[in-house]
């Protein structure tokens, strides 16, 4: 592999991630080439237990962390062109998003749950595939994105799902609390570069700092909406520790009565940038462009 002359921002990110040598070169190559995107499909409640997908899939039996009812199309397959997709038999999403939901493997089925930043609906779909919701709210503040969210939920016939559009601070003052809260937070989206999608400024410290501040505000509201013993799953599709490990560390310092939860299925992905369990996926792992996740539990 030929040597890449990285921009200052790229090199800085490599240092912050603790990448050097071949690891750094692989990461820089992934950002420059933009070919790390990988799709997956999650079956909807409309798909019966004996349902067979209309396209070829790869063998994922050795992966371990893949959520239930999730399949990975073979190279060259386009799941969204089939009638089954339009009929709501399955939902198409990025494989990295499926990885980010793996911490739910240690969360008992909730009686009530909230997806705080839900559009376009992937995390809600993955949760429904793991344990069909009894009482779930898919929330999206942006009205246009909320329309897409509602359309996807209706197309896949998810039962017991209410679509709302409250801000995090409104939820904090609303009084309702949940056994499980998903916070797939707005972020700088640095992984878009590895998908070949332009994202100007995403490596700049100004954008990172702005998103980190917003994420902390979302989480300070979110923790007020979780029942004692309940869980909060935080995830992003970006790499910078300021939006990931440092946001989680801030919350654990700031808010007493919470702890990070070990996820055995993700042991191979545990971040070395924190002294508590949290997990990051990089393009070199081969499961998409990457992301970050951390599962928190409320003690009291």
C-alpha positions as CSV (number, residue, x, y, z in Angstrom):
1,X,0.0,0.0,0.0
2,X,1.4,3.3,-1.0
3,X,2.1,6.0,1.6
4,X,-0.6,8.7,2.1
5,X,0.3,12.2,3.0
6,X,-2.5,13.0,5.5
7,X,-4.0,16.4,6.1
8,X,-3.3,17.9,9.5
9,X,-6.9,17.2,10.7
10,X,-6.6,13.5,9.6
11,X,-3.3,13.1,11.3
12,X,-4.6,14.7,14.5
13,X,-7.6,12.3,14.5
14,X,-5.3,9.3,14.1
15,X,-3.2,10.4,17.1
16,X,-6.4,10.9,19.2
17,X,-7.5,7.4,18.4
18,X,-4.1,6.0,19.3
19,X,-3.5,4.8,15.7
20,X,0.0,4.6,14.3
21,X,1.8,2.7,11.6
22,X,-0.3,0.3,9.5
23,X,-3.4,1.0,11.6
24,X,-3.2,4.7,10.8
25,X,-2.5,4.0,7.1
26,X,-5.6,1.7,6.9
27,X,-7.8,4.3,8.5
28,X,-6.5,7.2,6.3
29,X,-7.0,5.0,3.2
30,X,-10.6,4.2,4.2
31,X,-11.4,7.9,4.6
32,X,-9.7,8.8,1.3
33,X,-11.2,5.9,-0.7
34,X,-14.7,6.1,0.7
35,X,-15.5,2.4,0.1
36,X,-16.2,1.1,3.6
37,X,-20.0,1.4,3.5
38,X,-21.8,-2.0,4.1
39,X,-25.5,-2.6,4.1
40,X,-27.7,-4.9,6.2
41,X,-31.4,-5.6,6.5
42,X,-33.5,-6.2,9.5
43,X,-36.7,-8.2,9.2
44,X,-40.0,-6.5,10.2
45,X,-42.9,-8.0,12.1
46,X,-44.5,-8.6,8.7
47,X,-41.9,-11.3,7.9
48,X,-42.9,-14.7,9.2
49,X,-40.4,-17.0,10.9
50,X,-39.9,-19.0,7.8
51,X,-39.5,-16.0,5.5
52,X,-36.7,-16.2,2.9
53,X,-35.1,-13.1,1.6
54,X,-35.2,-12.6,-2.2
55,X,-31.4,-12.0,-2.5
56,X,-28.2,-13.8,-1.5
57,X,-26.6,-13.0,1.9
58,X,-23.1,-13.6,3.3
59,X,-22.4,-16.1,6.0
60,X,-22.4,-14.3,9.3
61,X,-22.5,-17.3,11.6
62,X,-19.0,-16.5,13.0
63,X,-19.6,-12.8,13.8
64,X,-21.2,-13.3,17.2
65,X,-22.5,-9.8,17.8
66,X,-25.1,-9.6,14.9
67,X,-28.6,-8.8,16.3
68,X,-31.5,-11.2,15.7
69,X,-33.4,-11.1,12.4
70,X,-30.6,-9.1,10.7
71,X,-28.9,-10.2,7.5
72,X,-26.1,-8.9,5.4
73,X,-26.6,-8.9,1.6
74,X,-23.9,-10.4,-0.6
75,X,-21.7,-8.0,-2.6
76,X,-23.6,-6.4,-5.5
77,X,-27.1,-7.1,-4.1
78,X,-29.5,-4.2,-3.8
79,X,-32.2,-5.0,-1.2
80,X,-34.3,-1.9,-1.9
81,X,-35.2,-2.9,-5.5
82,X,-37.3,-5.9,-4.5
83,X,-41.1,-5.7,-4.0
84,X,-40.6,-7.3,-0.5
85,X,-38.8,-4.1,0.6
86,X,-41.7,-1.9,-0.6
87,X,-44.1,-4.2,1.1
88,X,-42.3,-3.7,4.4
89,X,-40.9,-7.2,4.9
90,X,-37.5,-5.8,5.8
91,X,-35.8,-2.5,6.5
92,X,-32.5,-1.6,4.9
93,X,-29.8,0.2,6.9
94,X,-26.0,0.5,7.5
95,X,-24.3,-2.5,9.0
96,X,-22.5,-0.2,11.5
97,X,-25.9,0.8,13.0
98,X,-26.6,-2.9,13.6
99,X,-23.3,-3.2,15.4
100,X,-24.2,-0.2,17.6
101,X,-27.4,-1.9,18.8
102,X,-25.5,-5.1,20.0
103,X,-25.4,-3.8,23.7
104,X,-29.2,-4.5,23.8
105,X,-28.1,-8.2,24.0
106,X,-27.7,-7.6,27.8
107,X,-30.8,-5.5,28.3
108,X,-34.0,-7.2,29.4
109,X,-37.2,-6.6,27.3
110,X,-38.5,-3.2,28.4
111,X,-42.1,-2.5,29.2
112,X,-41.7,1.0,27.9
113,X,-38.9,2.6,25.7
114,X,-38.0,5.8,24.0
115,X,-35.8,6.3,20.9
116,X,-34.9,10.0,21.5
117,X,-33.3,10.8,18.1
118,X,-35.1,8.2,16.0
119,X,-35.2,9.2,12.3
120,X,-35.0,7.5,10.0
121,X,-35.9,4.6,12.3
122,X,-33.1,2.1,12.2
123,X,-32.5,1.8,15.9
124,X,-36.3,1.4,16.5
125,X,-36.4,-1.3,13.9
126,X,-33.5,-3.2,15.5
127,X,-35.0,-2.9,18.9
128,X,-38.3,-4.3,17.6
129,X,-36.5,-7.2,16.0
130,X,-34.9,-8.1,19.3
131,X,-38.0,-7.8,21.5
132,X,-41.3,-6.6,20.0
133,X,-42.1,-3.3,21.8
134,X,-44.9,-3.2,24.4
135,X,-45.0,0.6,24.5
136,X,-42.4,2.4,22.4
137,X,-42.0,6.0,21.4
138,X,-39.9,7.0,18.3
139,X,-39.1,10.7,18.7
140,X,-37.7,13.1,16.1
141,X,-37.5,16.9,16.6
142,X,-37.0,17.7,12.9
143,X,-40.4,17.7,11.2
144,X,-39.3,16.5,7.7
145,X,-37.2,13.7,9.2
146,X,-40.2,12.8,11.5
147,X,-42.3,12.3,8.3
148,X,-39.7,9.8,7.0
149,X,-39.6,8.1,10.4
150,X,-43.4,7.7,10.5
151,X,-43.5,6.4,6.9
152,X,-40.8,3.7,7.7
153,X,-42.6,2.6,10.8
154,X,-45.9,2.4,9.0
155,X,-44.4,0.5,6.0
156,X,-42.9,-2.1,8.3
157,X,-46.1,-2.3,10.5
158,X,-44.3,-1.9,13.8
159,X,-47.0,-2.3,16.5
160,X,-47.2,-0.3,19.7
161,X,-45.0,2.6,18.4
162,X,-46.0,6.2,18.8
163,X,-44.1,8.9,16.8
164,X,-43.5,12.2,18.6
165,X,-41.4,15.4,18.1
166,X,-40.4,16.7,21.5
167,X,-37.0,18.2,22.3
168,X,-34.9,16.4,24.9
169,X,-35.5,19.2,27.5
170,X,-39.3,18.8,26.9
171,X,-39.0,15.1,27.6
172,X,-37.1,15.8,30.8
173,X,-40.0,18.0,32.0
174,X,-42.7,15.7,30.7
175,X,-42.6,13.4,33.6
176,X,-42.7,10.1,31.7
177,X,-39.9,7.6,32.3
178,X,-38.7,4.5,30.5
179,X,-37.0,1.2,31.0
180,X,-34.8,1.8,27.9
181,X,-33.8,5.0,26.2
182,X,-31.9,5.0,22.9
183,X,-29.8,8.1,22.1
184,X,-28.3,7.8,18.7
185,X,-27.0,11.3,19.0
186,X,-26.5,14.0,16.3
187,X,-22.7,14.1,15.6
188,X,-20.1,15.3,13.2
189,X,-20.6,12.2,11.1
190,X,-16.9,11.6,10.3
191,X,-17.8,8.0,9.2
192,X,-19.5,9.5,6.2
193,X,-16.1,10.1,4.7
194,X,-15.5,6.3,4.7
195,X,-18.7,5.8,2.9
196,X,-17.6,8.2,0.1
197,X,-20.0,11.0,1.2
198,X,-18.6,14.5,1.4
199,X,-18.9,16.1,4.9
200,X,-17.0,19.4,4.9
201,X,-15.7,20.5,8.3
202,X,-16.4,17.2,10.0
203,X,-12.8,16.8,11.1
204,X,-12.5,20.4,12.4
205,X,-12.4,21.0,16.1
206,X,-15.1,23.6,15.9
207,X,-17.7,21.2,14.6
208,X,-16.6,18.4,17.0
209,X,-16.8,20.8,20.0
210,X,-20.2,22.0,18.9
211,X,-21.6,18.5,18.6
212,X,-20.0,17.4,21.9
213,X,-21.8,20.3,23.7
214,X,-25.1,19.3,22.1
215,X,-24.6,15.7,23.0
216,X,-24.0,16.5,26.6
217,X,-27.2,18.6,26.7
218,X,-29.2,15.8,25.2
219,X,-27.8,13.2,27.7
220,X,-28.4,15.5,30.7
221,X,-32.0,15.6,29.7
222,X,-32.2,11.9,28.8
223,X,-31.0,10.6,32.1
224,X,-34.0,12.2,33.8
225,X,-36.3,10.0,31.7
226,X,-34.9,6.6,32.7
227,X,-36.4,4.4,35.4
228,X,-34.2,3.1,38.3
229,X,-32.5,-0.1,37.0
230,X,-33.2,1.1,33.4
231,X,-30.7,1.5,30.6
232,X,-29.5,4.2,28.2
233,X,-27.8,3.3,25.0
234,X,-25.6,6.1,23.5
235,X,-24.3,5.8,20.0
236,X,-22.8,7.9,17.3
237,X,-21.5,7.5,13.7
238,X,-18.3,9.5,14.3
239,X,-14.8,8.7,15.5
240,X,-13.5,11.7,17.6
241,X,-13.2,10.8,21.3
242,X,-14.5,14.2,22.2
243,X,-17.9,13.1,21.0
244,X,-17.7,9.6,22.3
245,X,-15.6,8.4,25.3
246,X,-15.2,12.0,26.7
247,X,-19.0,12.6,26.5
248,X,-19.6,9.4,28.4
249,X,-16.9,10.2,31.0
250,X,-18.5,13.7,31.4
251,X,-21.9,12.2,32.1
252,X,-20.7,9.6,34.5
253,X,-18.8,12.4,36.5
254,X,-21.7,14.8,36.3
255,X,-24.6,12.5,37.2
256,X,-24.3,10.2,40.1
257,X,-26.1,6.8,40.2
258,X,-25.1,5.5,36.8
259,X,-22.5,3.0,35.5
260,X,-21.3,1.7,32.2
261,X,-22.3,-1.9,31.4
262,X,-20.0,-4.6,30.0
263,X,-21.2,-6.1,26.7
264,X,-19.6,-9.5,26.3
265,X,-20.5,-9.8,22.6
266,X,-18.4,-6.6,21.9
267,X,-15.4,-7.5,24.0
268,X,-13.1,-7.5,20.9
269,X,-14.2,-3.9,20.2
270,X,-13.7,-2.4,23.7
271,X,-12.2,1.1,23.5
272,X,-8.8,1.6,25.0
273,X,-9.5,5.3,25.3
274,X,-11.7,5.0,28.5
275,X,-11.4,3.3,31.9
276,X,-15.0,2.0,31.6
277,X,-16.7,-0.3,29.1
278,X,-17.5,1.4,25.8
279,X,-17.0,0.2,22.3
280,X,-15.8,1.6,18.9
281,X,-15.9,0.2,15.4
282,X,-13.4,1.3,12.8
283,X,-13.4,0.6,9.0
284,X,-10.6,-1.9,9.3
285,X,-12.9,-4.2,11.3
286,X,-14.7,-4.9,8.1
287,X,-18.3,-4.3,9.3
288,X,-19.0,-0.9,7.7
289,X,-17.7,2.6,8.1
290,X,-17.7,2.5,11.9
291,X,-19.3,4.0,15.0
292,X,-19.3,4.1,18.8
293,X,-21.6,2.8,21.5
294,X,-21.8,2.8,25.3
295,X,-24.6,1.2,27.4
296,X,-25.3,2.9,30.8
297,X,-27.5,1.6,33.6
298,X,-29.2,3.7,36.3
299,X,-28.5,2.3,39.7
300,X,-31.2,4.3,41.6
